[in-house]
Amino acid sequence: MGLTKQYLRYTASAVFGVIGSQKANIAYVTLRGGERGRYVAVAACEHVFIWDARKGEKVLILQGQKHEVTFLCPSPDGVHIAVGYEDGAVRIFSLLNGESNVSFNGHKTSVSVMQYDTLGARLVTGSKDTDVIVWDIINECGLYRLRGHKDVITQALFLKDKNLLVTSSKDSFVKWWDLDTQHCFKTMVGHRSEVWGMVLLNQENRLLTGSADSELRAWDINYLQEVGKIRLDTVHASCSRILSCRKAGSILREARDRVVSLAADAKARVIACHGNDSVLELFTVLSEEEVQKKMTKKLKKAKKKAAKWVDCLSCAGGELKVALLLQNNTIETYSLRTSDKTPTANKTARLTLGGHRTDVRTLAFSSDNLAVLSASGDTVKVWNRSTLQVIRTMACEYALCSLFVPGDRQIILGTKSGKLQIFELASGSLLETVDAHNGALWSLCLAPDQRGIVTGSADKMVKFWEFELIKDEGTGQKRLTVKHTRTLKLEEDILCVKFSPDHRLLAVSLLDCTVKVFYTDTLKFFLSLYGHKLPVLCLDISHDNTLIATGSADRNVKIWGLDFGDCHRSMFAHDDSVMFLQFVPKTHLFFTAGKDKKIKQWDADKFEHIQTLEGHHREVWCLTISPSGDHIVSSSHDKSLRLWERTREPIILDEEREMEREAEFEESMAKGDVPVVSTQFSTFTRHYLYLNISFTLAERIMEALELYKEENRKMEVYKYACQTAVLVLPSELEVSLLVLPFPYIPELLTLFNSYIKQGLEVELVCRCLFFLLKIHFGQISSNQMLLSVIDELRTNTVSKVREIRDVMGFNSAALQFLQREIESKEDVMFFADATGQLAEKKKKRRKRERAILTIA
């Protein structure tokens, strides 16, 4: 260790205990060409979990970085999934390997909606910053930003055969956008409150919208033909040249509150709608023939537990699969046949094993560091720390505190009703329930001699218990129980109790903001620690019995000497209440957890803040440190349990403070009013935020050009300069070219001409060439020396692009020919769903048979 004290860094190891976060939606995905409707994707804090609904197993984790996931959107080809985050970033993940190579940064706040177009080449995103951005997935850059809404964007939909976009917002408006001109040509104002969702039906000839009332509004859309075919006297506004929209009617929902989610399957045949209550309503979209026969008949609504998000998937044979992400950290999947006269929903899967239904309020490590106990309002689970798999799940009352009994064969829980519950891990059974207190049992502590426990409750009593083995009347075998021995009555509610490691003292935290210390053997008063302005919620005593640390709702941590009760230091620890505090075994280092979503490590000798563990997205309720000090498990209101591991990396405090200041500066820059995507130039993505990165990439390009000047006769230099441009991310390429000085542009244009002649990276070269011509048009056109280069570039570029286009056209025609040949030989339809056509053939056959019988 040397002359200076060395601290080892704790890093995030894993996230477990959360099945699905409520902040993002649920979506069906296809994994490695598997069965449709088998896998679902849900957000898990900053990660995305892919669950196998049939097996109830987690099959893939898409690793996030820091910010929470807010929206998921699978691509039409099923190979990728777009993930939106709370900071406005969008990342495209591959479902084949779980990696992300494409990221977009355009929004200032969290992404609220995303949608692919039919081909999957464009992605539209909406955000809480009221902006709508259309991204080019292939070129990995922004196309344009659409501004006009005044509140959060709730839905955005591409139209299949027309270059149009429709968006809805909480500002009660639905806007239609012409993507050729990037302008809003029509605004629908028929809603009285926020528009929370919408879907396109009947081959995009009808729009269904849901708002804050119980009415689903239907709008008929009439698309007009070419402008030249419209009489001039009928053109009253620009919107009449594209489409007209009028209200066709409305559907009254069973629920009376607002629409939370409005979703449809891929064929827009079934619509799922739910609000804040426990009812999910399913509607079927009927064809004209079915409307004439059935009129207003709809599907029987399926009542579920309060669903937060829903996704639908149509399968072969008229089967509809529905996936629900419930508010209690559960995923449920249902199946029903829409062709039945009275469709009924059958539950196919329920994923509950991997997490708690309510918040985990207490944690404990086993003595061998291998098992972790977590207890919530209805269940207690024991996890394997190395595999993060559940070993035991047992029903319990609302648990507030817990511990492993010495030997790790039993566990004890303290409940909100004042009871002690003793469980046996081998059988997973409840051994005994003891009525210990008349109020909430807030704290319990194992005695240092491991022969008993002490409990503190809201009934103002501290009770001492001893372990005892008694004979079970049912089985005749001995089992563990606790025997009440002594009681200490106090004047205030008790929030926390703790033995000193030498078993000499007992510290008790009271509701009157003080901590009182008593002798364990005689229960005589020893010390009173006062100074906190709000109640002390947590405390711990160091291993050598010299220090006691207290954490309070006043956001401060105080370190006291246990010999005289003097306050060594008071530190402002968190931005909200300090919920938990514990010393690292055999050290004077301790961790605190707060409602500000952070976990912090402190040095009680030097009174220094060592490091901050960030990862939770809601209040942190509690944590536990393993007896070895190598692992920490924490629980939060975001339903997640997080495992942290101690590494061998030393922490240098000065560098740690500098990194914290840089992170604060970047966060403040990200929240600032920074231009992101220009409406004139389609490439500006966080120019100010990525200025340093852009300068670095521009310097690499300039270095390649300098090398080209020195050795312009070597072909290797051509390849090196080309590879330098290829290594720059497409989303950052144009920003890098923007900061490139103009003296390098003539050499770069000469290089581009050589690349195009040789057919090297033609698409990349054309992107760079067109952008440089756009931003340096004046200087290039006035330079007489570049006229010959530009003229040669024009000739070579046109010929080379035409050659590539001919190759692509030839390949496309060849694939279509092969498709027709296979279909004609094997009588099999490719690239289309033949199920619907088969049903139509059967229907026509039955009609002919009925007609023949009628004639006969």
Beta strands, then each sheet from edge to edge (+ up, - down):
strand 1: 7-16
strand 2: 27-29
strand 3: 39-44
strand 4: 47-52
strand 5: 57-62
strand 6: 69-74
strand 7: 80-85
strand 8: 89-94
strand 9: 100-105
strand 10: 111-116
strand 11: 122-127
strand 12: 132-136
strand 13: 141-146
strand 14: 153-158
strand 15: 164-169
strand 16: 174-178
strand 17: 183-188
strand 18: 195-201
strand 19: 206-211
strand 20: 215-223
strand 21: 243-252
strand 22: 261-264
strand 23: 270-274
strand 24: 279-284
strand 25: 302-303
strand 26: 307-314
strand 27: 319-326
strand 28: 330-337
strand 29: 346-351
strand 30: 362-365
strand 31: 371-375
strand 32: 379-384
strand 33: 390-395
strand 34: 399-404
strand 35: 410-415
strand 36: 419-424
strand 37: 429-435
strand 38: 441-446
strand 39: 452-457
strand 40: 461-471
strand 41: 478-489
strand 42: 494-499
strand 43: 505-510
strand 44: 515-519
strand 45: 525-529
strand 46: 536-541
strand 47: 547-552
strand 48: 556-561
strand 49: 567-572
strand 50: 578-583
strand 51: 589-594
strand 52: 598-603
strand 53: 608-614
strand 54: 620-625
strand 55: 631-636
strand 56: 641-651
sheet 1: 1+ 56- 55+ 54-
sheet 2: 2+ 3- 4+ 5-
sheet 3: 6+ 7- 8+ 9-
sheet 4: 10+ 11- 12+ 13-
sheet 5: 14+ 15- 16+ 17-
sheet 6: 18+ 19- 20+ 21-
sheet 7: 22+ 23- 24+ 25-
sheet 8: 26+ 27- 28+ 29-
sheet 9: 30+ 31- 32+ 33-
sheet 10: 34+ 35- 36+ 37-
sheet 11: 38+ 39- 40+ 41-
sheet 12: 42+ 43- 44+ 45-
sheet 13: 46+ 47- 48+ 49-
sheet 14: 50+ 51- 52+ 53-
end
